[in-house]
Amino acid sequence: MIPTIWLASYPKSGNTWFRILVANLWSKLDEPIDINMIDSTDSIASGRNPFDRQTLIDSALLTNDEIDRLRPAAYAYAAAGNTLADPDDPCFPVRFVKAHDAYTRNDVGEPLMGGAKGAAGAILFVRDPRDVAASFAHHLRCSIDVAIDRMGDPDFCFSVAPDRLDRQFRQRLLGWSGFAQSWLDQRDIPVHLVRYEDMLADTAAVARAALGFAGIRPDPARLDQAVKFASIGELQRQEAVGGFRETPRDVRGFFRRGIAGGWHDELDPKQIARIEHDHGPMMDRLGYIRTTAIKEQRR
């Protein structure tokens, strides 16, 4: 059995950056891996094609709820032996799988993400919601105000358009706060928390801790090289030359700014206040200082 580690994140929180870092760590090359060839992690938990292959069922014939009833079994099957890990490389005893699903249960009460049968744990990536807002707006091709609305909407989902069959299944996000809470408060599997801002400040140390949670002890020299090869500048350079296959249609650039605190010059005071009002308790829990709290301290 090859344990599964979910790479769980609300969109635009560093998940893809970490996946590319892992791909470079796994690579035997002395140059950055092609960002369109990051095969060291299985694709995404909501992917339709892997599900169809594993269950031998045409998911196009199923409703969203019927699919959700089968997803835990599909994840348990994958964890039982389906892996992209290199058996000759003891550095990678797990399979990493990206997930934008919140930790929820299907309509028969089973954990959608497989619980202990489908996963050994999860690495949860979080990012200051004020920075997420502008990046999410760019990703969705909408205004920042609309992105803030969706971040605060517990019913907003990915891949639920009624007029087309998406390559991914419905993904319940539960809002920015609800997403983090769902993973942090569940007790089925252990969770390791990674803040985007901490990963920017000391990428190697944060990556080493996250990999250690997954049972991986990387060679220090290989890890330092992987960090360099996965720098935001390198990712932007590659995307400018050859594009990035995970970029949504009609979106210009997946790797945008890659900084912390960009919200200071991208959001207006009303937008900042809305986010802090909607997500204040979770911001406090995760260590994101609200401007309202700063103003109260100055009084």
ChimeraX commands (.cxc) that place a marker at each C-alpha (Angstrom):
marker #1 position 0.00,0.00,0.00 radius 0.5
marker #1 position 1.36,3.43,-0.98 radius 0.5
marker #1 position -0.01,6.11,1.37 radius 0.5
marker #1 position -1.78,9.10,-0.13 radius 0.5
marker #1 position -1.05,12.60,1.12 radius 0.5
marker #1 position -3.57,15.19,0.00 radius 0.5
marker #1 position -2.14,18.57,-0.99 radius 0.5
marker #1 position -5.21,20.51,0.05 radius 0.5
marker #1 position -5.69,24.20,-0.57 radius 0.5
marker #1 position -8.21,26.88,-1.30 radius 0.5
marker #1 position -7.23,28.02,-4.82 radius 0.5
marker #1 position -4.21,30.32,-5.25 radius 0.5
marker #1 position -2.49,29.35,-2.00 radius 0.5
marker #1 position 0.80,27.76,-3.11 radius 0.5
marker #1 position -0.29,24.21,-3.95 radius 0.5
marker #1 position 1.11,24.20,-7.49 radius 0.5
marker #1 position 4.35,25.84,-6.38 radius 0.5
marker #1 position 4.91,23.04,-3.84 radius 0.5
marker #1 position 4.08,20.38,-6.43 radius 0.5
marker #1 position 6.68,21.80,-8.81 radius 0.5
marker #1 position 9.23,21.94,-6.01 radius 0.5
marker #1 position 8.58,18.25,-5.28 radius 0.5
marker #1 position 8.90,17.43,-8.98 radius 0.5
marker #1 position 12.31,19.11,-9.06 radius 0.5
marker #1 position 13.34,17.29,-5.90 radius 0.5
marker #1 position 12.43,13.97,-7.49 radius 0.5
marker #1 position 14.04,14.81,-10.82 radius 0.5
marker #1 position 17.50,13.49,-11.61 radius 0.5
marker #1 position 18.15,16.46,-13.91 radius 0.5
marker #1 position 20.62,19.26,-13.25 radius 0.5
marker #1 position 18.23,21.82,-14.67 radius 0.5
marker #1 position 14.67,22.89,-13.78 radius 0.5
marker #1 position 12.02,20.37,-14.75 radius 0.5
marker #1 position 9.51,21.40,-17.41 radius 0.5
marker #1 position 6.51,22.79,-15.52 radius 0.5
marker #1 position 4.25,20.89,-17.89 radius 0.5
marker #1 position 5.87,17.59,-16.90 radius 0.5
marker #1 position 5.38,17.61,-13.13 radius 0.5
marker #1 position 4.58,13.91,-12.85 radius 0.5
marker #1 position 5.93,13.47,-9.31 radius 0.5
marker #1 position 2.42,14.19,-8.03 radius 0.5
marker #1 position -0.81,12.55,-9.15 radius 0.5
marker #1 position -3.01,15.14,-10.82 radius 0.5
marker #1 position -6.04,16.25,-8.76 radius 0.5
marker #1 position -8.49,14.45,-6.51 radius 0.5
marker #1 position -11.45,15.74,-8.51 radius 0.5
marker #1 position -10.14,14.49,-11.86 radius 0.5
marker #1 position -12.78,12.70,-13.95 radius 0.5
marker #1 position -10.48,10.51,-16.06 radius 0.5
marker #1 position -8.67,8.74,-13.17 radius 0.5
marker #1 position -12.03,8.00,-11.54 radius 0.5
marker #1 position -13.43,6.50,-14.75 radius 0.5
marker #1 position -10.35,4.30,-15.18 radius 0.5
marker #1 position -10.39,3.04,-11.61 radius 0.5
marker #1 position -14.11,2.36,-11.35 radius 0.5
marker #1 position -14.70,1.29,-14.99 radius 0.5
marker #1 position -17.76,3.55,-14.89 radius 0.5
marker #1 position -18.61,6.37,-17.26 radius 0.5
marker #1 position -19.04,9.17,-14.73 radius 0.5
marker #1 position -20.90,11.23,-17.34 radius 0.5
marker #1 position -23.90,8.98,-16.58 radius 0.5
marker #1 position -23.86,9.83,-12.86 radius 0.5
marker #1 position -25.13,12.75,-10.83 radius 0.5
marker #1 position -22.80,14.75,-8.61 radius 0.5
marker #1 position -24.15,13.01,-5.51 radius 0.5
marker #1 position -23.73,9.56,-7.09 radius 0.5
marker #1 position -20.14,10.40,-7.96 radius 0.5
marker #1 position -19.48,11.57,-4.41 radius 0.5
marker #1 position -20.73,8.24,-3.06 radius 0.5
marker #1 position -18.11,6.44,-5.12 radius 0.5
marker #1 position -15.18,8.78,-4.64 radius 0.5
marker #1 position -14.10,7.40,-1.21 radius 0.5
marker #1 position -13.87,3.87,-2.65 radius 0.5
marker #1 position -11.90,5.14,-5.66 radius 0.5
marker #1 position -9.40,6.88,-3.35 radius 0.5
marker #1 position -9.04,3.77,-1.20 radius 0.5
marker #1 position -8.35,1.72,-4.33 radius 0.5
marker #1 position -5.70,4.19,-5.49 radius 0.5
marker #1 position -4.03,4.19,-2.08 radius 0.5
marker #1 position -3.89,0.39,-2.16 radius 0.5
marker #1 position -1.33,0.35,-4.92 radius 0.5
marker #1 position -1.74,2.82,-7.74 radius 0.5
marker #1 position 1.22,5.20,-7.54 radius 0.5
marker #1 position 3.57,7.30,-9.59 radius 0.5
marker #1 position 6.33,7.02,-6.98 radius 0.5
marker #1 position 9.68,5.57,-8.03 radius 0.5
marker #1 position 10.13,2.21,-6.24 radius 0.5
marker #1 position 13.91,2.60,-6.53 radius 0.5
marker #1 position 13.87,5.94,-4.72 radius 0.5
marker #1 position 13.15,5.46,-0.98 radius 0.5
marker #1 position 12.91,9.23,-0.72 radius 0.5
marker #1 position 9.32,9.04,-2.02 radius 0.5
marker #1 position 7.29,6.48,-0.05 radius 0.5
marker #1 position 3.99,8.33,-0.66 radius 0.5
marker #1 position 1.83,9.65,-3.46 radius 0.5
marker #1 position 0.88,13.32,-3.38 radius 0.5
marker #1 position -2.50,14.35,-4.81 radius 0.5
marker #1 position -3.69,17.92,-5.25 radius 0.5
marker #1 position -7.15,18.74,-3.84 radius 0.5
marker #1 position -9.33,21.85,-3.93 radius 0.5
marker #1 position -12.18,20.01,-2.18 radius 0.5
marker #1 position -12.99,21.04,1.36 radius 0.5
marker #1 position -13.12,18.14,3.80 radius 0.5
marker #1 position -16.79,17.15,3.60 radius 0.5
marker #1 position -18.98,14.05,3.76 radius 0.5
marker #1 position -21.18,12.67,1.01 radius 0.5
marker #1 position -24.93,12.13,1.37 radius 0.5
marker #1 position -24.44,8.74,3.04 radius 0.5
marker #1 position -22.10,10.14,5.67 radius 0.5
marker #1 position -18.72,8.99,4.37 radius 0.5
marker #1 position -15.77,11.40,4.28 radius 0.5
marker #1 position -15.44,12.43,0.64 radius 0.5
marker #1 position -11.66,12.39,0.74 radius 0.5
marker #1 position -11.60,8.76,1.79 radius 0.5
marker #1 position -10.87,9.16,5.48 radius 0.5
marker #1 position -8.16,6.90,6.86 radius 0.5
marker #1 position -8.81,4.30,4.14 radius 0.5
marker #1 position -8.10,6.75,1.34 radius 0.5
marker #1 position -5.32,8.88,2.77 radius 0.5
marker #1 position -2.57,8.87,5.38 radius 0.5
marker #1 position -2.75,12.61,5.90 radius 0.5
marker #1 position -2.94,16.03,4.31 radius 0.5
marker #1 position -0.72,19.05,3.86 radius 0.5
marker #1 position -2.98,22.10,4.08 radius 0.5
marker #1 position -1.75,25.23,2.28 radius 0.5
marker #1 position -3.22,28.55,3.40 radius 0.5
marker #1 position -2.60,32.12,2.32 radius 0.5
marker #1 position -3.68,35.53,3.55 radius 0.5
marker #1 position -7.22,35.90,2.14 radius 0.5
marker #1 position -6.49,39.49,1.15 radius 0.5
marker #1 position -3.77,38.22,-1.20 radius 0.5
marker #1 position -5.95,35.33,-2.32 radius 0.5
marker #1 position -8.69,37.74,-3.41 radius 0.5
marker #1 position -6.73,39.46,-6.20 radius 0.5
marker #1 position -5.13,36.24,-7.39 radius 0.5
marker #1 position -8.48,34.41,-7.34 radius 0.5
marker #1 position -10.08,37.23,-9.34 radius 0.5
marker #1 position -7.36,36.88,-11.97 radius 0.5
marker #1 position -7.83,33.09,-12.00 radius 0.5
marker #1 position -11.61,33.34,-12.39 radius 0.5
marker #1 position -11.50,36.28,-14.81 radius 0.5
marker #1 position -13.78,38.33,-12.59 radius 0.5
marker #1 position -13.59,41.49,-10.52 radius 0.5
marker #1 position -12.00,41.48,-7.09 radius 0.5
marker #1 position -15.40,42.25,-5.57 radius 0.5
marker #1 position -16.90,39.15,-7.19 radius 0.5
marker #1 position -13.94,37.06,-6.00 radius 0.5
marker #1 position -14.52,38.33,-2.45 radius 0.5
marker #1 position -18.18,37.36,-2.76 radius 0.5
marker #1 position -17.23,33.84,-3.77 radius 0.5
marker #1 position -14.62,33.53,-1.05 radius 0.5
marker #1 position -17.31,34.31,1.49 radius 0.5
marker #1 position -19.96,32.04,-0.04 radius 0.5
marker #1 position -20.05,28.58,1.63 radius 0.5
marker #1 position -22.10,27.23,-1.29 radius 0.5
marker #1 position -19.72,28.27,-4.08 radius 0.5
marker #1 position -18.35,25.23,-5.93 radius 0.5
marker #1 position -16.03,24.50,-8.82 radius 0.5
marker #1 position -17.16,22.48,-11.86 radius 0.5
marker #1 position -20.93,22.72,-11.53 radius 0.5
marker #1 position -21.82,24.36,-14.87 radius 0.5
marker #1 position -25.05,22.69,-16.08 radius 0.5
marker #1 position -24.31,23.20,-19.79 radius 0.5
marker #1 position -21.06,21.26,-20.12 radius 0.5
marker #1 position -19.18,18.22,-18.84 radius 0.5
marker #1 position -16.12,19.41,-16.96 radius 0.5
marker #1 position -12.88,17.46,-16.75 radius 0.5
marker #1 position -13.22,17.66,-12.98 radius 0.5
marker #1 position -15.99,16.77,-10.55 radius 0.5
marker #1 position -17.88,19.18,-8.35 radius 0.5
marker #1 position -15.65,20.62,-5.66 radius 0.5
marker #1 position -17.24,22.15,-2.58 radius 0.5
marker #1 position -15.01,24.96,-1.31 radius 0.5
marker #1 position -17.12,26.13,1.68 radius 0.5
marker #1 position -15.61,29.61,1.42 radius 0.5
marker #1 position -12.06,30.58,2.39 radius 0.5
marker #1 position -12.68,30.21,6.14 radius 0.5
marker #1 position -14.83,27.11,5.80 radius 0.5
marker #1 position -12.23,25.37,3.67 radius 0.5
marker #1 position -9.48,25.80,6.25 radius 0.5
marker #1 position -11.78,24.92,9.13 radius 0.5
marker #1 position -13.00,21.75,7.43 radius 0.5
marker #1 position -9.48,20.35,7.17 radius 0.5
marker #1 position -8.17,21.64,10.49 radius 0.5
marker #1 position -11.13,20.41,12.57 radius 0.5
marker #1 position -11.68,16.95,11.06 radius 0.5
marker #1 position -10.22,14.06,13.05 radius 0.5
marker #1 position -10.02,11.32,10.41 radius 0.5
marker #1 position -6.47,12.00,9.23 radius 0.5
marker #1 position -3.53,14.12,10.47 radius 0.5
marker #1 position -2.95,17.53,8.88 radius 0.5
marker #1 position 0.22,19.55,8.50 radius 0.5
marker #1 position -0.34,23.29,8.05 radius 0.5
marker #1 position 1.77,25.35,5.62 radius 0.5
marker #1 position 1.34,29.12,5.32 radius 0.5
marker #1 position 2.26,30.55,1.94 radius 0.5
marker #1 position 4.00,33.47,3.60 radius 0.5
marker #1 position 6.23,31.16,5.66 radius 0.5
marker #1 position 7.13,29.18,2.55 radius 0.5
marker #1 position 8.18,32.43,0.85 radius 0.5
marker #1 position 10.28,33.46,3.83 radius 0.5
marker #1 position 12.18,30.16,4.18 radius 0.5
marker #1 position 11.22,27.79,1.39 radius 0.5
marker #1 position 13.69,25.04,2.23 radius 0.5
marker #1 position 12.79,24.87,5.93 radius 0.5
marker #1 position 9.04,24.86,5.33 radius 0.5
marker #1 position 9.33,22.30,2.53 radius 0.5
marker #1 position 11.55,20.09,4.69 radius 0.5
marker #1 position 8.98,20.12,7.49 radius 0.5
marker #1 position 6.11,19.34,5.10 radius 0.5
marker #1 position 8.04,16.52,3.47 radius 0.5
marker #1 position 9.03,15.21,6.90 radius 0.5
marker #1 position 5.33,15.02,7.81 radius 0.5
marker #1 position 4.93,12.76,4.75 radius 0.5
marker #1 position 7.82,10.56,5.86 radius 0.5
marker #1 position 10.32,11.98,3.37 radius 0.5
marker #1 position 13.84,12.99,4.41 radius 0.5
marker #1 position 15.29,14.78,1.39 radius 0.5
marker #1 position 18.98,15.18,0.74 radius 0.5
marker #1 position 19.81,18.78,1.74 radius 0.5
marker #1 position 21.69,19.52,-1.49 radius 0.5
marker #1 position 18.87,18.15,-3.63 radius 0.5
marker #1 position 16.33,20.17,-1.67 radius 0.5
marker #1 position 18.31,23.40,-2.06 radius 0.5
marker #1 position 18.53,22.77,-5.80 radius 0.5
marker #1 position 14.79,22.05,-6.01 radius 0.5
marker #1 position 14.02,25.31,-4.20 radius 0.5
marker #1 position 16.13,27.21,-6.72 radius 0.5
marker #1 position 14.57,25.41,-9.69 radius 0.5
marker #1 position 11.06,26.17,-8.41 radius 0.5
marker #1 position 11.58,29.90,-7.84 radius 0.5
marker #1 position 8.76,32.18,-8.99 radius 0.5
marker #1 position 11.11,33.78,-11.51 radius 0.5
marker #1 position 11.86,30.41,-13.09 radius 0.5
marker #1 position 8.18,29.45,-13.19 radius 0.5
marker #1 position 7.27,32.76,-14.83 radius 0.5
marker #1 position 10.11,32.35,-17.33 radius 0.5
marker #1 position 8.97,28.89,-18.36 radius 0.5
marker #1 position 5.33,29.94,-18.63 radius 0.5
marker #1 position 6.28,32.90,-20.82 radius 0.5
marker #1 position 8.15,30.57,-23.18 radius 0.5
marker #1 position 5.87,27.53,-23.36 radius 0.5
marker #1 position 2.71,28.27,-21.38 radius 0.5
marker #1 position 1.36,26.20,-18.52 radius 0.5
marker #1 position -1.24,23.52,-19.13 radius 0.5
marker #1 position -3.02,24.12,-15.81 radius 0.5
marker #1 position -3.79,27.75,-16.66 radius 0.5
marker #1 position -7.56,28.23,-17.06 radius 0.5
marker #1 position -8.80,29.03,-20.53 radius 0.5
marker #1 position -8.52,32.72,-21.49 radius 0.5
marker #1 position -6.49,33.54,-18.35 radius 0.5
marker #1 position -3.26,35.40,-18.98 radius 0.5
marker #1 position -0.59,33.87,-16.80 radius 0.5
marker #1 position -0.90,31.34,-13.96 radius 0.5
marker #1 position 2.16,32.48,-12.02 radius 0.5
marker #1 position 1.25,36.09,-11.35 radius 0.5
marker #1 position 3.19,37.97,-8.65 radius 0.5
marker #1 position 4.12,35.28,-6.14 radius 0.5
marker #1 position 4.57,37.70,-3.24 radius 0.5
marker #1 position 3.13,38.24,0.22 radius 0.5
marker #1 position 1.35,41.46,1.09 radius 0.5
marker #1 position 0.47,42.46,-2.46 radius 0.5
marker #1 position -3.03,43.23,-1.21 radius 0.5
marker #1 position -1.74,46.55,0.15 radius 0.5
marker #1 position -1.62,47.95,-3.40 radius 0.5
marker #1 position -4.36,45.82,-5.00 radius 0.5
marker #1 position -7.32,46.20,-2.65 radius 0.5
marker #1 position -9.19,49.31,-1.60 radius 0.5
marker #1 position -10.18,49.92,2.05 radius 0.5
marker #1 position -13.74,48.64,1.55 radius 0.5
marker #1 position -12.50,45.39,0.03 radius 0.5
marker #1 position -10.04,44.88,2.87 radius 0.5
marker #1 position -12.78,45.53,5.42 radius 0.5
marker #1 position -15.13,43.05,3.72 radius 0.5
marker #1 position -12.53,40.26,3.79 radius 0.5
marker #1 position -11.61,40.92,7.40 radius 0.5
marker #1 position -15.29,40.99,8.36 radius 0.5
marker #1 position -16.00,37.72,6.53 radius 0.5
marker #1 position -12.92,35.84,7.69 radius 0.5
marker #1 position -11.69,37.57,10.83 radius 0.5
marker #1 position -11.85,34.57,13.20 radius 0.5
marker #1 position -10.00,32.27,10.82 radius 0.5
marker #1 position -7.45,35.00,10.03 radius 0.5
marker #1 position -6.81,35.30,13.75 radius 0.5
marker #1 position -6.50,31.53,14.09 radius 0.5
marker #1 position -3.95,31.34,11.26 radius 0.5
marker #1 position -1.95,34.36,12.38 radius 0.5
marker #1 position -2.99,36.92,9.76 radius 0.5
marker #1 position -3.12,40.36,11.38 radius 0.5
marker #1 position -6.24,42.35,10.58 radius 0.5
marker #1 position -5.91,46.08,9.91 radius 0.5
marker #1 position -8.91,46.60,12.17 radius 0.5
marker #1 position -6.98,44.94,15.02 radius 0.5
marker #1 position -4.00,47.24,14.36 radius 0.5
marker #1 position -6.24,50.31,14.52 radius 0.5
marker #1 position -7.75,49.12,17.80 radius 0.5
marker #1 position -4.27,48.63,19.30 radius 0.5
marker #1 position -3.31,52.19,18.36 radius 0.5
marker #1 position -6.24,53.70,20.23 radius 0.5
marker link #1:1,2 radius 0.2
marker link #1:2,3 radius 0.2
marker link #1:3,4 radius 0.2
marker link #1:4,5 radius 0.2
marker link #1:5,6 radius 0.2
marker link #1:6,7 radius 0.2
marker link #1:7,8 radius 0.2
marker link #1:8,9 radius 0.2
marker link #1:9,10 radius 0.2
marker link #1:10,11 radius 0.2
marker link #1:11,12 radius 0.2
marker link #1:12,13 radius 0.2
marker link #1:13,14 radius 0.2
marker link #1:14,15 radius 0.2
marker link #1:15,16 radius 0.2
marker link #1:16,17 radius 0.2
marker link #1:17,18 radius 0.2
marker link #1:18,19 radius 0.2
marker link #1:19,20 radius 0.2
marker link #1:20,21 radius 0.2
marker link #1:21,22 radius 0.2
marker link #1:22,23 radius 0.2
marker link #1:23,24 radius 0.2
marker link #1:24,25 radius 0.2
marker link #1:25,26 radius 0.2
marker link #1:26,27 radius 0.2
marker link #1:27,28 radius 0.2
marker link #1:28,29 radius 0.2
marker link #1:29,30 radius 0.2
marker link #1:30,31 radius 0.2
marker link #1:31,32 radius 0.2
marker link #1:32,33 radius 0.2
marker link #1:33,34 radius 0.2
marker link #1:34,35 radius 0.2
marker link #1:35,36 radius 0.2
marker link #1:36,37 radius 0.2
marker link #1:37,38 radius 0.2
marker link #1:38,39 radius 0.2
marker link #1:39,40 radius 0.2
marker link #1:40,41 radius 0.2
marker link #1:41,42 radius 0.2
marker link #1:42,43 radius 0.2
marker link #1:43,44 radius 0.2
marker link #1:44,45 radius 0.2
marker link #1:45,46 radius 0.2
marker link #1:46,47 radius 0.2
marker link #1:47,48 radius 0.2
marker link #1:48,49 radius 0.2
marker link #1:49,50 radius 0.2
marker link #1:50,51 radius 0.2
marker link #1:51,52 radius 0.2
marker link #1:52,53 radius 0.2
marker link #1:53,54 radius 0.2
marker link #1:54,55 radius 0.2
marker link #1:55,56 radius 0.2
marker link #1:56,57 radius 0.2
marker link #1:57,58 radius 0.2
marker link #1:58,59 radius 0.2
marker link #1:59,60 radius 0.2
marker link #1:60,61 radius 0.2
marker link #1:61,62 radius 0.2
marker link #1:62,63 radius 0.2
marker link #1:63,64 radius 0.2
marker link #1:64,65 radius 0.2
marker link #1:65,66 radius 0.2
marker link #1:66,67 radius 0.2
marker link #1:67,68 radius 0.2
marker link #1:68,69 radius 0.2
marker link #1:69,70 radius 0.2
marker link #1:70,71 radius 0.2
marker link #1:71,72 radius 0.2
marker link #1:72,73 radius 0.2
marker link #1:73,74 radius 0.2
marker link #1:74,75 radius 0.2
marker link #1:75,76 radius 0.2
marker link #1:76,77 radius 0.2
marker link #1:77,78 radius 0.2
marker link #1:78,79 radius 0.2
marker link #1:79,80 radius 0.2
marker link #1:80,81 radius 0.2
marker link #1:81,82 radius 0.2
marker link #1:82,83 radius 0.2
marker link #1:83,84 radius 0.2
marker link #1:84,85 radius 0.2
marker link #1:85,86 radius 0.2
marker link #1:86,87 radius 0.2
marker link #1:87,88 radius 0.2
marker link #1:88,89 radius 0.2
marker link #1:89,90 radius 0.2
marker link #1:90,91 radius 0.2
marker link #1:91,92 radius 0.2
marker link #1:92,93 radius 0.2
marker link #1:93,94 radius 0.2
marker link #1:94,95 radius 0.2
marker link #1:95,96 radius 0.2
marker link #1:96,97 radius 0.2
marker link #1:97,98 radius 0.2
marker link #1:98,99 radius 0.2
marker link #1:99,100 radius 0.2
marker link #1:100,101 radius 0.2
marker link #1:101,102 radius 0.2
marker link #1:102,103 radius 0.2
marker link #1:103,104 radius 0.2
marker link #1:104,105 radius 0.2
marker link #1:105,106 radius 0.2
marker link #1:106,107 radius 0.2
marker link #1:107,108 radius 0.2
marker link #1:108,109 radius 0.2
marker link #1:109,110 radius 0.2
marker link #1:110,111 radius 0.2
marker link #1:111,112 radius 0.2
marker link #1:112,113 radius 0.2
marker link #1:113,114 radius 0.2
marker link #1:114,115 radius 0.2
marker link #1:115,116 radius 0.2
marker link #1:116,117 radius 0.2
marker link #1:117,118 radius 0.2
marker link #1:118,119 radius 0.2
marker link #1:119,120 radius 0.2
marker link #1:120,121 radius 0.2
marker link #1:121,122 radius 0.2
marker link #1:122,123 radius 0.2
marker link #1:123,124 radius 0.2
marker link #1:124,125 radius 0.2
marker link #1:125,126 radius 0.2
marker link #1:126,127 radius 0.2
marker link #1:127,128 radius 0.2
marker link #1:128,129 radius 0.2
marker link #1:129,130 radius 0.2
marker link #1:130,131 radius 0.2
marker link #1:131,132 radius 0.2
marker link #1:132,133 radius 0.2
marker link #1:133,134 radius 0.2
marker link #1:134,135 radius 0.2
marker link #1:135,136 radius 0.2
marker link #1:136,137 radius 0.2
marker link #1:137,138 radius 0.2
marker link #1:138,139 radius 0.2
marker link #1:139,140 radius 0.2
marker link #1:140,141 radius 0.2
marker link #1:141,142 radius 0.2
marker link #1:142,143 radius 0.2
marker link #1:143,144 radius 0.2
marker link #1:144,145 radius 0.2
marker link #1:145,146 radius 0.2
marker link #1:146,147 radius 0.2
marker link #1:147,148 radius 0.2
marker link #1:148,149 radius 0.2
marker link #1:149,150 radius 0.2
marker link #1:150,151 radius 0.2
marker link #1:151,152 radius 0.2
marker link #1:152,153 radius 0.2
marker link #1:153,154 radius 0.2
marker link #1:154,155 radius 0.2
marker link #1:155,156 radius 0.2
marker link #1:156,157 radius 0.2
marker link #1:157,158 radius 0.2
marker link #1:158,159 radius 0.2
marker link #1:159,160 radius 0.2
marker link #1:160,161 radius 0.2
marker link #1:161,162 radius 0.2
marker link #1:162,163 radius 0.2
marker link #1:163,164 radius 0.2
marker link #1:164,165 radius 0.2
marker link #1:165,166 radius 0.2
marker link #1:166,167 radius 0.2
marker link #1:167,168 radius 0.2
marker link #1:168,169 radius 0.2
marker link #1:169,170 radius 0.2
marker link #1:170,171 radius 0.2
marker link #1:171,172 radius 0.2
marker link #1:172,173 radius 0.2
marker link #1:173,174 radius 0.2
marker link #1:174,175 radius 0.2
marker link #1:175,176 radius 0.2
marker link #1:176,177 radius 0.2
marker link #1:177,178 radius 0.2
marker link #1:178,179 radius 0.2
marker link #1:179,180 radius 0.2
marker link #1:180,181 radius 0.2
marker link #1:181,182 radius 0.2
marker link #1:182,183 radius 0.2
marker link #1:183,184 radius 0.2
marker link #1:184,185 radius 0.2
marker link #1:185,186 radius 0.2
marker link #1:186,187 radius 0.2
marker link #1:187,188 radius 0.2
marker link #1:188,189 radius 0.2
marker link #1:189,190 radius 0.2
marker link #1:190,191 radius 0.2
marker link #1:191,192 radius 0.2
marker link #1:192,193 radius 0.2
marker link #1:193,194 radius 0.2
marker link #1:194,195 radius 0.2
marker link #1:195,196 radius 0.2
marker link #1:196,197 radius 0.2
marker link #1:197,198 radius 0.2
marker link #1:198,199 radius 0.2
marker link #1:199,200 radius 0.2
marker link #1:200,201 radius 0.2
marker link #1:201,202 radius 0.2
marker link #1:202,203 radius 0.2
marker link #1:203,204 radius 0.2
marker link #1:204,205 radius 0.2
marker link #1:205,206 radius 0.2
marker link #1:206,207 radius 0.2
marker link #1:207,208 radius 0.2
marker link #1:208,209 radius 0.2
marker link #1:209,210 radius 0.2
marker link #1:210,211 radius 0.2
marker link #1:211,212 radius 0.2
marker link #1:212,213 radius 0.2
marker link #1:213,214 radius 0.2
marker link #1:214,215 radius 0.2
marker link #1:215,216 radius 0.2
marker link #1:216,217 radius 0.2
marker link #1:217,218 radius 0.2
marker link #1:218,219 radius 0.2
marker link #1:219,220 radius 0.2
marker link #1:220,221 radius 0.2
marker link #1:221,222 radius 0.2
marker link #1:222,223 radius 0.2
marker link #1:223,224 radius 0.2
marker link #1:224,225 radius 0.2
marker link #1:225,226 radius 0.2
marker link #1:226,227 radius 0.2
marker link #1:227,228 radius 0.2
marker link #1:228,229 radius 0.2
marker link #1:229,230 radius 0.2
marker link #1:230,231 radius 0.2
marker link #1:231,232 radius 0.2
marker link #1:232,233 radius 0.2
marker link #1:233,234 radius 0.2
marker link #1:234,235 radius 0.2
marker link #1:235,236 radius 0.2
marker link #1:236,237 radius 0.2
marker link #1:237,238 radius 0.2
marker link #1:238,239 radius 0.2
marker link #1:239,240 radius 0.2
marker link #1:240,241 radius 0.2
marker link #1:241,242 radius 0.2
marker link #1:242,243 radius 0.2
marker link #1:243,244 radius 0.2
marker link #1:244,245 radius 0.2
marker link #1:245,246 radius 0.2
marker link #1:246,247 radius 0.2
marker link #1:247,248 radius 0.2
marker link #1:248,249 radius 0.2
marker link #1:249,250 radius 0.2
marker link #1:250,251 radius 0.2
marker link #1:251,252 radius 0.2
marker link #1:252,253 radius 0.2
marker link #1:253,254 radius 0.2
marker link #1:254,255 radius 0.2
marker link #1:255,256 radius 0.2
marker link #1:256,257 radius 0.2
marker link #1:257,258 radius 0.2
marker link #1:258,259 radius 0.2
marker link #1:259,260 radius 0.2
marker link #1:260,261 radius 0.2
marker link #1:261,262 radius 0.2
marker link #1:262,263 radius 0.2
marker link #1:263,264 radius 0.2
marker link #1:264,265 radius 0.2
marker link #1:265,266 radius 0.2
marker link #1:266,267 radius 0.2
marker link #1:267,268 radius 0.2
marker link #1:268,269 radius 0.2
marker link #1:269,270 radius 0.2
marker link #1:270,271 radius 0.2
marker link #1:271,272 radius 0.2
marker link #1:272,273 radius 0.2
marker link #1:273,274 radius 0.2
marker link #1:274,275 radius 0.2
marker link #1:275,276 radius 0.2
marker link #1:276,277 radius 0.2
marker link #1:277,278 radius 0.2
marker link #1:278,279 radius 0.2
marker link #1:279,280 radius 0.2
marker link #1:280,281 radius 0.2
marker link #1:281,282 radius 0.2
marker link #1:282,283 radius 0.2
marker link #1:283,284 radius 0.2
marker link #1:284,285 radius 0.2
marker link #1:285,286 radius 0.2
marker link #1:286,287 radius 0.2
marker link #1:287,288 radius 0.2
marker link #1:288,289 radius 0.2
marker link #1:289,290 radius 0.2
marker link #1:290,291 radius 0.2
marker link #1:291,292 radius 0.2
marker link #1:292,293 radius 0.2
marker link #1:293,294 radius 0.2
marker link #1:294,295 radius 0.2
marker link #1:295,296 radius 0.2
marker link #1:296,297 radius 0.2
marker link #1:297,298 radius 0.2
marker link #1:298,299 radius 0.2
view
